[in-house]
């Protein structure tokens, strides 16, 4: 008897699901101007997290905003994007090591598997982490199911969004 490796993120019903995703996927954050970023799908994390540096708060038209830089590709400091977004709140977040950090929370759109929806993301420095982004369980609840035995179910084409990115033989 084969074991079912599929893990549901939240109380999703089969009729509401858009599909199955793997434990890591390429996705886009179009409102932030990020055409592609590799994310670890983390059902243990409530909120999604995005790698940032040079984070600064400012006010524009009476709104509290943040401006930050991002290196969207692992091990590639030469590719830099700068983003701006309204601040939803600042929240205390406990990381996987048990450390508590106060983080900015923003709301933006995520594009994955030909679908586009709004998610909350905390901003933090993830330089020491392998993935530049974590997609947390509230972002995928009632929408997607995670199969931890699979990767890149949406394909790898987004990974070619940046010039100078080395191509792997046999990968489309």
OpenMM code with the backbone's topology and positions (N, CA, C; nanometers):
from openmm import Vec3, app, unit

residues = "UNK UNK UNK UNK UNK UNK UNK UNK UNK UNK UNK UNK UNK UNK UNK UNK UNK UNK UNK UNK UNK UNK UNK UNK UNK UNK UNK UNK UNK UNK UNK UNK UNK UNK UNK UNK UNK UNK UNK UNK UNK UNK UNK UNK UNK UNK UNK UNK UNK UNK UNK UNK UNK UNK UNK UNK UNK UNK UNK UNK UNK UNK UNK UNK UNK UNK UNK UNK UNK UNK UNK UNK UNK UNK UNK UNK UNK UNK UNK UNK UNK UNK UNK UNK UNK UNK UNK UNK UNK UNK UNK UNK UNK UNK UNK UNK UNK UNK UNK UNK UNK UNK UNK UNK UNK UNK UNK UNK UNK UNK UNK UNK UNK UNK UNK UNK UNK UNK UNK UNK UNK UNK UNK UNK UNK UNK UNK UNK UNK UNK UNK UNK UNK UNK UNK UNK UNK UNK UNK UNK UNK UNK UNK UNK UNK UNK UNK UNK UNK UNK UNK UNK UNK UNK UNK UNK UNK UNK UNK UNK UNK UNK UNK UNK UNK UNK UNK UNK UNK UNK UNK UNK".split()
positions = [
    Vec3(0.0840, -0.1179, 0.0000),
    Vec3(0.0000, 0.0000, 0.0000),
    Vec3(0.0886, 0.1245, 0.0000),
    Vec3(0.0729, 0.2105, -0.0996),
    Vec3(0.1548, 0.3311, -0.1121),
    Vec3(0.1095, 0.4369, -0.0115),
    Vec3(0.2077, 0.5074, 0.0414),
    Vec3(0.1768, 0.6148, 0.1356),
    Vec3(0.1462, 0.7418, 0.0587),
    Vec3(0.0491, 0.8169, 0.1057),
    Vec3(0.0142, 0.9454, 0.0458),
    Vec3(0.1036, 1.0518, 0.1074),
    Vec3(0.1873, 1.1170, 0.0230),
    Vec3(0.2800, 1.2183, 0.0724),
    Vec3(0.2225, 1.3584, 0.0646),
    Vec3(0.1014, 1.3746, 0.0183),
    Vec3(0.0428, 1.5058, -0.0001),
    Vec3(0.0007, 1.5646, 0.1331),
    Vec3(0.0377, 1.6914, 0.1554),
    Vec3(0.0044, 1.7617, 0.2783),
    Vec3(-0.0856, 1.8791, 0.2428),
    Vec3(-0.2017, 1.8869, 0.3038),
    Vec3(-0.2891, 2.0003, 0.2789),
    Vec3(-0.2501, 2.1155, 0.3690),
    Vec3(-0.2486, 2.2337, 0.3116),
    Vec3(-0.2205, 2.3551, 0.3884),
    Vec3(-0.3535, 2.4207, 0.4183),
    Vec3(-0.4069, 2.3959, 0.5350),
    Vec3(-0.5359, 2.4539, 0.5712),
    Vec3(-0.6500, 2.3613, 0.5342),
    Vec3(-0.7715, 2.4000, 0.5692),
    Vec3(-0.8875, 2.3142, 0.5481),
    Vec3(-0.9435, 2.3266, 0.4061),
    Vec3(-0.8620, 2.2928, 0.3065),
    Vec3(-0.9060, 2.3051, 0.1673),
    Vec3(-0.9985, 2.1900, 0.1294),
    Vec3(-1.0900, 2.2194, 0.0398),
    Vec3(-1.1770, 2.1165, -0.0152),
    Vec3(-1.1329, 2.0905, -0.1575),
    Vec3(-1.1429, 1.9676, -0.2024),
    Vec3(-1.0956, 1.9292, -0.3351),
    Vec3(-1.1537, 2.0181, -0.4444),
    Vec3(-1.2769, 2.0606, -0.4336),
    Vec3(-1.3400, 2.1434, -0.5353),
    Vec3(-1.2834, 2.2838, -0.5432),
    Vec3(-1.2177, 2.3312, -0.4379),
    Vec3(-1.1641, 2.4671, -0.4344),
    Vec3(-1.0174, 2.4745, -0.4752),
    Vec3(-0.9513, 2.3617, -0.4886),
    Vec3(-0.8076, 2.3619, -0.5109),
    Vec3(-0.7709, 2.3912, -0.6547),
    Vec3(-0.6609, 2.4653, -0.6736),
    Vec3(-0.6093, 2.4959, -0.8059),
    Vec3(-0.5082, 2.3919, -0.8510),
    Vec3(-0.4538, 2.3151, -0.7587),
    Vec3(-0.3565, 2.2150, -0.7988),
    Vec3(-0.2610, 2.1780, -0.6888),
    Vec3(-0.1653, 2.0975, -0.7282),
    Vec3(-0.0629, 2.0480, -0.6367),
    Vec3(0.0670, 2.1192, -0.6690),
    Vec3(0.1374, 2.1606, -0.5640),
    Vec3(0.2689, 2.2211, -0.5808),
    Vec3(0.3702, 2.1390, -0.5033),
    Vec3(0.4971, 2.1585, -0.5372),
    Vec3(0.6048, 2.0885, -0.4690),
    Vec3(0.6575, 2.1678, -0.3510),
    Vec3(0.7623, 2.1160, -0.2882),
    Vec3(0.8182, 2.1808, -0.1691),
    Vec3(0.9001, 2.3045, -0.2037),
    Vec3(0.9321, 2.3229, -0.3341),
    Vec3(0.9968, 2.4451, -0.3810),
    Vec3(0.9407, 2.4764, -0.5194),
    Vec3(0.9210, 2.6063, -0.5439),
    Vec3(0.8596, 2.6505, -0.6696),
    Vec3(0.9155, 2.7858, -0.7104),
    Vec3(0.9172, 2.8115, -0.8416),
    Vec3(0.9440, 2.9446, -0.8935),
    Vec3(0.8124, 3.0196, -0.8964),
    Vec3(0.8124, 3.1432, -0.8493),
    Vec3(0.6926, 3.2267, -0.8525),
    Vec3(0.7335, 3.3703, -0.8818),
    Vec3(0.6351, 3.4577, -0.9015),
    Vec3(0.6619, 3.5986, -0.9283),
    Vec3(0.5849, 3.6854, -0.8300),
    Vec3(0.6371, 3.8033, -0.8036),
    Vec3(0.5721, 3.9052, -0.7206),
    Vec3(0.5604, 4.0309, -0.8083),
    Vec3(0.4622, 4.0323, -0.8999),
    Vec3(0.4557, 4.1374, -1.0014),
    Vec3(0.4406, 4.2797, -0.9477),
    Vec3(0.3657, 4.3012, -0.8420),
    Vec3(0.3492, 4.4368, -0.7878),
    Vec3(0.4792, 4.4924, -0.7323),
    Vec3(0.5697, 4.4053, -0.6921),
    Vec3(0.6991, 4.4488, -0.6402),
    Vec3(0.8037, 4.4569, -0.7512),
    Vec3(0.7671, 4.4162, -0.8730),
    Vec3(0.8625, 4.4176, -0.9836),
    Vec3(0.9607, 4.3022, -0.9782),
    Vec3(0.9212, 4.1924, -0.9135),
    Vec3(1.0063, 4.0737, -0.9039),
    Vec3(0.9516, 3.9697, -1.0016),
    Vec3(1.0160, 3.9538, -1.1189),
    Vec3(0.9627, 3.8628, -1.2201),
    Vec3(0.9778, 3.7149, -1.1851),
    Vec3(1.0733, 3.6841, -1.0971),
    Vec3(1.0944, 3.5442, -1.0594),
    Vec3(1.1731, 3.5365, -0.9297),
    Vec3(1.1327, 3.4436, -0.8455),
    Vec3(1.2058, 3.4143, -0.7227),
    Vec3(1.1745, 3.2704, -0.6851),
    Vec3(1.2769, 3.1988, -0.6412),
    Vec3(1.2582, 3.0605, -0.5991),
    Vec3(1.2142, 3.0623, -0.4525),
    Vec3(1.1028, 2.9972, -0.4242),
    Vec3(1.0488, 2.9972, -0.2879),
    Vec3(1.0408, 2.8557, -0.2333),
    Vec3(1.0696, 2.8432, -0.1060),
    Vec3(1.0454, 2.7183, -0.0344),
    Vec3(0.9028, 2.7256, 0.0170),
    Vec3(0.8248, 2.6224, -0.0071),
    Vec3(0.6882, 2.6180, 0.0414),
    Vec3(0.6960, 2.5628, 0.1833),
    Vec3(0.6574, 2.6441, 0.2792),
    Vec3(0.6785, 2.6105, 0.4203),
    Vec3(0.5457, 2.6095, 0.4953),
    Vec3(0.4859, 2.4915, 0.5072),
    Vec3(0.3582, 2.4806, 0.5773),
    Vec3(0.3750, 2.4971, 0.7286),
    Vec3(0.4982, 2.4983, 0.7760),
    Vec3(0.5231, 2.5232, 0.9178),
    Vec3(0.5261, 2.6715, 0.9513),
    Vec3(0.5418, 2.7548, 0.8488),
    Vec3(0.5444, 2.9000, 0.8690),
    Vec3(0.4056, 2.9560, 0.8421),
    Vec3(0.3535, 3.0334, 0.9336),
    Vec3(0.2204, 3.0915, 0.9150),
    Vec3(0.2224, 3.1954, 0.8032),
    Vec3(0.3162, 3.2895, 0.8112),
    Vec3(0.3236, 3.3990, 0.7149),
    Vec3(0.4430, 3.3784, 0.6230),
    Vec3(0.4321, 3.4255, 0.5020),
    Vec3(0.5420, 3.4196, 0.4060),
    Vec3(0.6498, 3.5192, 0.4465),
    Vec3(0.7737, 3.4942, 0.4034),
    Vec3(0.8862, 3.5815, 0.4356),
    Vec3(0.9691, 3.6045, 0.3099),
    Vec3(1.0181, 3.7283, 0.2947),
    Vec3(1.0972, 3.7662, 0.1786),
    Vec3(1.2298, 3.8239, 0.2243),
    Vec3(1.3379, 3.7825, 0.1578),
    Vec3(1.4718, 3.8344, 0.1863),
    Vec3(1.4813, 3.9811, 0.1457),
    Vec3(1.5305, 4.0647, 0.2350),
    Vec3(1.5501, 4.2062, 0.2038),
    Vec3(1.6809, 4.2568, 0.2647),
    Vec3(1.7276, 4.3670, 0.2096),
    Vec3(1.8398, 4.4405, 0.2695),
    Vec3(1.8144, 4.5884, 0.2432),
    Vec3(1.8891, 4.6750, 0.3068),
    Vec3(1.8716, 4.8206, 0.2943),
    Vec3(1.7258, 4.8602, 0.3144),
    Vec3(1.6653, 4.8057, 0.4157),
    Vec3(1.5243, 4.8314, 0.4454),
    Vec3(1.5102, 4.9669, 0.5141),
    Vec3(1.4226, 5.0515, 0.4592),
    Vec3(1.3985, 5.1808, 0.5220),
    Vec3(1.2509, 5.2167, 0.5145),
    Vec3(1.2027, 5.2766, 0.6203),
    Vec3(1.0643, 5.3231, 0.6261),
    Vec3(1.0597, 5.4693, 0.5832),
    Vec3(0.9520, 5.5076, 0.5131),
    Vec3(0.9325, 5.6468, 0.4737),
    Vec3(0.7827, 5.6725, 0.4603),
    Vec3(0.7457, 5.7971, 0.4400),
    Vec3(0.6053, 5.8348, 0.4244),
    Vec3(0.5864, 5.8950, 0.2861),
    Vec3(0.4813, 5.8531, 0.2170),
    Vec3(0.4472, 5.9067, 0.0850),
    Vec3(0.2968, 5.9269, 0.0800),
    Vec3(0.2543, 6.0478, 0.0500),
    Vec3(0.1115, 6.0821, 0.0422),
    Vec3(0.0381, 6.0417, 0.1702),
    Vec3(0.1049, 6.0588, 0.2843),
    Vec3(0.0441, 6.0278, 0.4133),
    Vec3(0.0403, 5.8797, 0.4479),
    Vec3(0.0991, 5.7955, 0.3639),
    Vec3(0.1001, 5.6506, 0.3907),
    Vec3(0.2370, 5.6061, 0.4383),
    Vec3(0.2373, 5.5162, 0.5322),
    Vec3(0.3601, 5.4550, 0.5821),
    Vec3(0.4068, 5.3520, 0.4792),
    Vec3(0.5291, 5.3658, 0.4332),
    Vec3(0.5834, 5.2813, 0.3265),
    Vec3(0.7184, 5.2237, 0.3680),
    Vec3(0.7619, 5.1187, 0.2952),
    Vec3(0.8974, 5.0660, 0.3094),
    Vec3(0.9597, 5.0569, 0.1709),
    Vec3(1.0894, 5.0787, 0.1696),
    Vec3(1.1713, 5.0634, 0.0492),
    Vec3(1.2797, 4.9635, 0.0864),
    Vec3(1.3076, 4.8695, -0.0035),
    Vec3(1.4074, 4.7677, 0.0287),
    Vec3(1.4691, 4.7113, -0.0982),
    Vec3(1.5865, 4.6532, -0.0802),
    Vec3(1.6543, 4.5846, -0.1887),
    Vec3(1.6381, 4.4352, -0.1721),
    Vec3(1.6533, 4.3651, -0.2844),
    Vec3(1.6448, 4.2194, -0.2819),
    Vec3(1.7401, 4.1613, -0.3855),
    Vec3(1.8063, 4.0545, -0.3476),
    Vec3(1.8837, 3.9725, -0.4407),
    Vec3(1.7937, 3.8525, -0.4696),
    Vec3(1.7222, 3.8520, -0.5834),
    Vec3(1.6221, 3.7467, -0.6052),
    Vec3(1.6782, 3.6072, -0.6305),
    Vec3(1.8038, 3.5974, -0.6684),
    Vec3(1.8639, 3.4672, -0.6950),
    Vec3(1.9663, 3.4315, -0.5890),
    Vec3(1.9642, 3.3067, -0.5480),
    Vec3(2.0604, 3.2576, -0.4508),
    Vec3(2.2014, 3.2732, -0.5070),
    Vec3(2.2945, 3.3110, -0.4243),
    Vec3(2.4360, 3.3203, -0.4588),
    Vec3(2.4644, 3.4193, -0.5720),
    Vec3(2.3741, 3.5144, -0.5963),
    Vec3(2.3944, 3.6134, -0.7031),
    Vec3(2.3744, 3.7537, -0.6478),
    Vec3(2.4776, 3.8120, -0.5924),
    Vec3(2.4709, 3.9484, -0.5378),
    Vec3(2.4731, 4.0534, -0.6493),
    Vec3(2.5056, 4.0121, -0.7725),
    Vec3(2.5129, 4.1071, -0.8832),
    Vec3(2.3744, 4.1443, -0.9371),
    Vec3(2.2733, 4.0661, -0.9068),
    Vec3(2.1369, 4.0977, -0.9493),
    Vec3(2.0642, 4.1594, -0.8304),
    Vec3(2.0264, 4.2867, -0.8449),
    Vec3(1.9646, 4.3616, -0.7363),
    Vec3(1.8370, 4.4272, -0.7870),
    Vec3(1.7294, 4.4135, -0.7116),
    Vec3(1.6043, 4.4822, -0.7402),
    Vec3(1.5701, 4.5680, -0.6194),
    Vec3(1.5115, 4.6862, -0.6427),
    Vec3(1.4650, 4.7699, -0.5328),
    Vec3(1.3134, 4.7815, -0.5424),
    Vec3(1.2465, 4.7674, -0.4303),
    Vec3(1.1005, 4.7624, -0.4249),
    Vec3(1.0483, 4.8626, -0.3224),
    Vec3(0.9216, 4.9015, -0.3405),
    Vec3(0.8507, 4.9842, -0.2431),
    Vec3(0.7123, 4.9257, -0.2232),
    Vec3(0.6630, 4.9356, -0.0996),
    Vec3(0.5295, 4.8836, -0.0686),
    Vec3(0.4740, 4.9529, 0.0550),
    Vec3(0.3411, 4.9655, 0.0627),
    Vec3(0.2794, 5.0187, 0.1853),
    Vec3(0.2971, 4.9193, 0.3003),
    Vec3(0.3130, 4.9724, 0.4202),
    Vec3(0.3268, 4.8884, 0.5399),
    Vec3(0.1872, 4.8568, 0.5931),
    Vec3(0.1605, 4.7295, 0.6153),
    Vec3(0.0361, 4.6889, 0.6821),
    Vec3(0.0502, 4.7029, 0.8328),
    Vec3(0.1639, 4.6530, 0.8836),
    Vec3(0.1898, 4.6551, 1.0275),
    Vec3(0.3333, 4.6135, 1.0531),
    Vec3(0.3750, 4.6231, 1.1783),
    Vec3(0.4996, 4.5607, 1.2245),
    Vec3(0.4588, 4.4548, 1.3229),
    Vec3(0.5157, 4.3369, 1.3076),
    Vec3(0.4733, 4.2213, 1.3853),
    Vec3(0.5946, 4.1491, 1.4419),
    Vec3(0.5789, 4.0978, 1.5630),
    Vec3(0.6828, 4.0126, 1.6226),
    Vec3(0.6691, 3.8732, 1.5629),
    Vec3(0.7807, 3.8234, 1.5076),
    Vec3(0.7813, 3.6927, 1.4415),
    Vec3(0.8903, 3.6078, 1.5043),
    Vec3(0.8567, 3.4816, 1.5326),
    Vec3(0.9554, 3.3879, 1.5840),
    Vec3(1.0038, 3.3028, 1.4680),
    Vec3(1.1360, 3.3035, 1.4421),
    Vec3(1.1900, 3.2246, 1.3312),
    Vec3(1.2073, 3.0791, 1.3723),
    Vec3(1.2543, 2.9972, 1.2787),
    Vec3(1.2671, 2.8534, 1.3044),
    Vec3(1.3672, 2.8220, 1.4147),
    Vec3(1.4581, 2.9165, 1.4433),
    Vec3(1.5548, 2.8975, 1.5512),
    Vec3(1.5051, 2.9473, 1.6859),
    Vec3(1.3808, 2.9976, 1.6896),
    Vec3(1.3226, 3.0458, 1.8140),
    Vec3(1.3524, 3.1921, 1.8449),
    Vec3(1.4239, 3.2606, 1.7556),
    Vec3(1.4565, 3.4020, 1.7768),
    Vec3(1.3374, 3.4887, 1.7385),
    Vec3(1.3103, 3.5897, 1.8194),
    Vec3(1.1991, 3.6807, 1.7925),
    Vec3(1.2528, 3.8084, 1.7292),
    Vec3(1.1880, 3.8495, 1.6220),
    Vec3(1.2292, 3.9676, 1.5470),
    Vec3(1.1039, 4.0484, 1.5128),
    Vec3(1.1138, 4.1794, 1.5193),
    Vec3(1.0027, 4.2643, 1.4780),
    Vec3(1.0197, 4.2934, 1.3291),
    Vec3(0.9199, 4.2543, 1.2482),
    Vec3(0.9292, 4.2655, 1.1031),
    Vec3(0.8170, 4.3502, 1.0458),
    Vec3(0.8472, 4.4160, 0.9353),
    Vec3(0.7443, 4.4839, 0.8574),
    Vec3(0.6626, 4.3773, 0.7841),
    Vec3(0.5332, 4.4036, 0.7710),
    Vec3(0.4436, 4.3161, 0.6954),
    Vec3(0.3850, 4.3990, 0.5820),
    Vec3(0.3916, 4.3435, 0.4607),
    Vec3(0.3324, 4.4084, 0.3445),
    Vec3(0.2337, 4.3121, 0.2798),
    Vec3(0.1501, 4.3665, 0.1932),
    Vec3(0.0585, 4.2828, 0.1158),
    Vec3(0.0912, 4.3050, -0.0311),
    Vec3(0.0994, 4.1962, -0.1064),
    Vec3(0.1291, 4.2052, -0.2485),
    Vec3(0.0696, 4.0858, -0.3202),
    Vec3(0.0754, 4.0903, -0.4528),
    Vec3(0.0247, 3.9783, -0.5318),
    Vec3(0.1360, 3.8779, -0.5559),
    Vec3(0.0969, 3.7502, -0.5592),
    Vec3(0.1876, 3.6427, -0.5965),
    Vec3(0.1291, 3.5743, -0.7192),
    Vec3(0.2148, 3.5380, -0.8117),
    Vec3(0.1737, 3.4652, -0.9319),
    Vec3(0.2398, 3.3285, -0.9304),
    Vec3(0.1568, 3.2248, -0.9333),
    Vec3(0.2047, 3.0865, -0.9315),
    Vec3(0.1026, 2.9996, -1.0017),
    Vec3(0.1495, 2.9148, -1.0907),
    Vec3(0.0629, 2.8203, -1.1629),
    Vec3(-0.0528, 2.8905, -1.2344),
    Vec3(-0.0228, 2.9958, -1.3065),
    Vec3(-0.1237, 3.0708, -1.3827),
    Vec3(-0.2351, 3.1269, -1.2956),
    Vec3(-0.2061, 3.1516, -1.1699),
    Vec3(-0.3030, 3.2104, -1.0782),
    Vec3(-0.2357, 3.3301, -1.0108),
    Vec3(-0.3174, 3.4278, -0.9738),
    Vec3(-0.2681, 3.5500, -0.9111),
    Vec3(-0.3569, 3.5800, -0.7913),
    Vec3(-0.2966, 3.5983, -0.6738),
    Vec3(-0.3738, 3.6314, -0.5544),
    Vec3(-0.2881, 3.7135, -0.4590),
    Vec3(-0.3529, 3.7733, -0.3594),
    Vec3(-0.2858, 3.8612, -0.2629),
    Vec3(-0.2411, 3.7807, -0.1407),
    Vec3(-0.1204, 3.8135, -0.0929),
    Vec3(-0.0668, 3.7483, 0.0263),
    Vec3(-0.0004, 3.8529, 0.1156),
    Vec3(0.0190, 3.8175, 0.2419),
    Vec3(0.0969, 3.8984, 0.3355),
    Vec3(0.2370, 3.8399, 0.3398),
    Vec3(0.3364, 3.9287, 0.3439),
    Vec3(0.4765, 3.8872, 0.3474),
    Vec3(0.5479, 3.9677, 0.4545),
    Vec3(0.6285, 3.9005, 0.5368),
    Vec3(0.7152, 3.9719, 0.6297),
    Vec3(0.8496, 3.9934, 0.5607),
    Vec3(0.9151, 4.1037, 0.5956),
    Vec3(1.0429, 4.1391, 0.5347),
    Vec3(1.1544, 4.1163, 0.6346),
    Vec3(1.2575, 4.0417, 0.5932),
    Vec3(1.3672, 4.0080, 0.6833),
    Vec3(1.4924, 3.9778, 0.6023),
    Vec3(1.6069, 3.9812, 0.6667),
    Vec3(1.7312, 3.9455, 0.6003),
    Vec3(1.7466, 3.7936, 0.6045),
    Vec3(1.7502, 3.7309, 0.4879),
    Vec3(1.7637, 3.5858, 0.4767),
    Vec3(1.8964, 3.5482, 0.4104),
    Vec3(1.9987, 3.6332, 0.4252),
    Vec3(2.1290, 3.6061, 0.3629),
    Vec3(2.1851, 3.4698, 0.4002),
    Vec3(2.1627, 3.4264, 0.5212),
    Vec3(2.2191, 3.2987, 0.5655),
    Vec3(2.1308, 3.1798, 0.5269),
    Vec3(2.0176, 3.2071, 0.4630),
    Vec3(1.9243, 3.0996, 0.4266),
    Vec3(1.9400, 3.0636, 0.2793),
    Vec3(1.9057, 2.9408, 0.2463),
    Vec3(1.9181, 2.8929, 0.1094),
    Vec3(1.8162, 2.9572, 0.0160),
    Vec3(1.6936, 2.9765, 0.0624),
    Vec3(1.5876, 3.0322, -0.0206),
    Vec3(1.5642, 3.1792, 0.0134),
    Vec3(1.5448, 3.2600, -0.0901),
    Vec3(1.5193, 3.4024, -0.0734),
    Vec3(1.3776, 3.4304, -0.0267),
    Vec3(1.2902, 3.3304, -0.0380),
    Vec3(1.1517, 3.3493, 0.0041),
    Vec3(1.0957, 3.2199, 0.0611),
    Vec3(1.0113, 3.2364, 0.1622),
    Vec3(0.9284, 3.1267, 0.2133),
    Vec3(0.7845, 3.1613, 0.1799),
    Vec3(0.7121, 3.0663, 0.1243),
    Vec3(0.5693, 3.0840, 0.1010),
    Vec3(0.4982, 3.0075, 0.2116),
    Vec3(0.4378, 3.0794, 0.3050),
    Vec3(0.3778, 3.0199, 0.4238),
    Vec3(0.2388, 2.9620, 0.4004),
    Vec3(0.1892, 2.8941, 0.5025),
    Vec3(0.0636, 2.8199, 0.4881),
    Vec3(-0.0587, 2.9083, 0.4665),
    Vec3(-0.0625, 3.0302, 0.5230),
    Vec3(-0.1804, 3.1137, 0.5007),
    Vec3(-0.1875, 3.1623, 0.3561),
    Vec3(-0.0744, 3.1683, 0.2870),
    Vec3(-0.0729, 3.2111, 0.1464),
    Vec3(-0.1305, 3.1050, 0.0539),
    Vec3(-0.1241, 2.9793, 0.0944),
    Vec3(-0.1701, 2.8716, 0.0063),
    Vec3(-0.2950, 2.8006, 0.0569),
    Vec3(-0.3390, 2.8339, 0.1783),
    Vec3(-0.4559, 2.7677, 0.2372),
    Vec3(-0.5775, 2.7812, 0.1459),
    Vec3(-0.6524, 2.6751, 0.1320),
    Vec3(-0.7745, 2.6687, 0.0506),
    Vec3(-0.7476, 2.6944, -0.0967),
    Vec3(-0.6229, 2.6858, -0.1383),
    Vec3(-0.5861, 2.7176, -0.2757),
    Vec3(-0.5006, 2.6083, -0.3392),
    Vec3(-0.3976, 2.5615, -0.2663),
    Vec3(-0.3021, 2.4652, -0.3201),
    Vec3(-0.2741, 2.3556, -0.2183),
    Vec3(-0.2302, 2.2415, -0.2678),
    Vec3(-0.1901, 2.1297, -0.1848),
    Vec3(-0.0418, 2.1046, -0.2111),
    Vec3(0.0344, 2.0766, -0.1059),
    Vec3(0.1786, 2.0569, -0.1179),
    Vec3(0.2110, 1.9079, -0.1180),
    Vec3(0.2845, 1.8645, -0.2203),
    Vec3(0.3397, 1.7291, -0.2254),
    Vec3(0.4887, 1.7434, -0.1962),
    Vec3(0.5346, 1.7061, -0.0766),
    Vec3(0.6744, 1.7274, -0.0398),
    Vec3(0.7735, 1.6442, -0.1202),
    Vec3(0.7246, 1.5512, -0.1997),
    Vec3(0.8117, 1.4708, -0.2852),
    Vec3(0.8325, 1.5317, -0.4232),
    Vec3(0.7715, 1.6447, -0.4481),
    Vec3(0.7819, 1.7079, -0.5799),
    Vec3(0.8461, 1.8456, -0.5700),
    Vec3(0.9008, 1.8931, -0.6835),
    Vec3(0.9605, 2.0265, -0.6939),
    Vec3(0.9252, 2.0863, -0.8288),
    Vec3(0.9121, 2.2175, -0.8315),
    Vec3(0.8937, 2.2935, -0.9550),
    Vec3(0.7797, 2.2405, -1.0420),
    Vec3(0.6668, 2.2163, -0.9819),
    Vec3(0.5516, 2.1659, -1.0582),
    Vec3(0.4984, 2.2707, -1.1554),
    Vec3(0.5298, 2.3980, -1.1316),
    Vec3(0.4893, 2.5058, -1.2216),
    Vec3(0.5938, 2.5276, -1.3308),
    Vec3(0.6998, 2.4487, -1.3305),
    Vec3(0.8068, 2.4620, -1.4292),
    Vec3(0.9194, 2.5497, -1.3794),
    Vec3(1.0231, 2.5602, -1.4612),
    Vec3(1.1425, 2.6375, -1.4262),
    Vec3(1.1631, 2.7584, -1.5164),
    Vec3(1.0681, 2.7860, -1.6035),
    Vec3(1.0872, 2.8937, -1.7013),
    Vec3(1.1064, 3.0307, -1.6368),
    Vec3(1.0443, 3.0561, -1.5233),
    Vec3(1.0639, 3.1849, -1.4559),
    Vec3(1.2094, 3.2061, -1.4163),
    Vec3(1.2800, 3.0975, -1.3918),
    Vec3(1.4207, 3.1071, -1.3531),
    Vec3(1.5076, 3.1704, -1.4594),
    Vec3(1.4578, 3.1765, -1.5841),
    Vec3(1.5336, 3.2382, -1.6925),
    Vec3(1.4991, 3.3863, -1.7088),
    Vec3(1.4341, 3.4457, -1.6120),
    Vec3(1.3922, 3.5859, -1.6190),
    Vec3(1.5071, 3.6848, -1.6084),
    Vec3(1.6206, 3.6418, -1.5567),
    Vec3(1.7325, 3.7313, -1.5335),
    Vec3(1.8453, 3.7016, -1.6317),
    Vec3(1.8974, 3.8066, -1.6952),
    Vec3(2.0086, 3.7898, -1.7884),
    Vec3(2.1311, 3.7413, -1.7132),
    Vec3(2.2076, 3.6581, -1.7792),
    Vec3(2.3308, 3.6093, -1.7190),
    Vec3(2.3107, 3.4912, -1.6266),
    Vec3(2.1859, 3.4439, -1.6140),
    Vec3(2.1611, 3.3266, -1.5297),
    Vec3(2.2043, 3.2032, -1.6060),
    Vec3(2.2944, 3.1227, -1.5515),
    Vec3(2.3397, 3.0026, -1.6214),
    Vec3(2.2248, 2.9041, -1.6414),
    Vec3(2.2197, 2.8437, -1.7578),
    Vec3(2.1168, 2.7439, -1.7895),
    Vec3(2.1695, 2.6047, -1.7582),
    Vec3(2.0825, 2.5197, -1.7074),
    Vec3(2.1187, 2.3818, -1.6807),
    Vec3(2.0808, 2.2980, -1.8024),
    Vec3(2.1679, 2.2113, -1.8454),
    Vec3(2.1415, 2.1266, -1.9616),
    Vec3(2.0189, 2.0398, -1.9363),
    Vec3(1.9343, 2.0300, -2.0383),
    Vec3(1.8192, 1.9424, -2.0292),
    Vec3(1.7022, 2.0014, -1.9528),
    Vec3(1.7148, 2.1211, -1.8981),
    Vec3(1.6061, 2.1824, -1.8209),
    Vec3(1.5334, 2.2825, -1.9094),
    Vec3(1.4030, 2.2722, -1.9169),
    Vec3(1.3232, 2.3663, -1.9961),
    Vec3(1.2380, 2.4526, -1.9070),
] * unit.nanometer
topology = app.Topology()
chain = topology.addChain("A")
for resn in residues:
    res = topology.addResidue(resn, chain)
    for name in ("N", "CA", "C"):
        topology.addAtom(name, app.Element.getBySymbol(name[0]), res)
